[in-house]
């Protein structure tokens, strides 16, 4: 669990995920996200309306996302392949939003790698110092919806017209 004696609490969280991933597989590793990781992403078509590298606004938002909005931006790899980028953003006391940008490497990974990631996140989410963790997933993004459901998140509602062309589903995990 979170140790309040750490002078840099976010360093503690990445250490927690490093330990969990290391226990599950020597091939999985995590690091603090770098701007260049974003450029490596080959996102699924279902995420392209919110993540388009040809759109200058996306580049600006991505830079802010990586550098300023929260210090909890991570890239997770299997060997040398980027699987996903993860952001954990505190919303208010005891509550946070988690978001994923999923690379096609994750979708095309073996069932073993997918199960290892789910196992790691199931354990890791309970180590986070939040009583409520929420995620928003595009209604047509079935891979994302299945992923958060396998993490134990429950659907809370529908966010109408949240995306440019789609509704999003609000999920939460309450500890």
Residue, then its C-alpha position, 0 to 999 in steps of 0.5 A: x500500500x501507499x507509503x506516506x513517508x516517501x518524499x516522492x509518492x509517484x516514484x513509489x507507484x512506479x516501483x509498485x508496478x515494477x515489482x508487480x510486473x517483475x513478479x509476473x513476467x521478466x519480459x514486462x516492464x514499465x517506465x515513466x512515459x517519454x514524449x517519444x513513446x507517444x510517437x511509437x504508438x500504433x493505436x487501434x482504429x477505435x481510438x483514432x478519433x481521440x488520438x490522431x498524430x496528424x492533428x496539431x491539437x493532438x500533439x499539443x494535448x499529448x505534450x501537456x498530457x506527458x509533461x504537465x497534467x500529471x506526473x503519473x504517465x507510464x509506458x508498459x512494454x513486453x520485451x521491446x514492444x510498447x503495449x500501452x501507455x497509462x495515465x493515472x490522474x488524481x481527481x479529488x481526494x481519494x479519487x482518480x481517473x485511469x486512462x490507457x492508449x492501447x497499441x496494436x502490439x497489445x491487441x496482437x499479443x499472445x493470450x499469455x501476455x494479455x493475461x499477465x497484463x490483466x493480472x498485473x493491473x488487477x493487483x496494481x490497481x488495489x495498491x494505488x492510494x485511491x478508494x475510487x478509480x474510474x475510466x471512460x471508454x468509447x462505447x464502440x471500443x470493445x477491446x477497451x471495454x473488455x479490458x476494464x471489465x476484466x480489471x473488475x471495473x463496473x459500468x456506471x453510466x453513459x456519457x452522451x456525446x463525450x467524444x467527437x462522434x461517440x458516447x463513452x461508458x463510465x466505469x469505476x472500481x470502488x475499493 
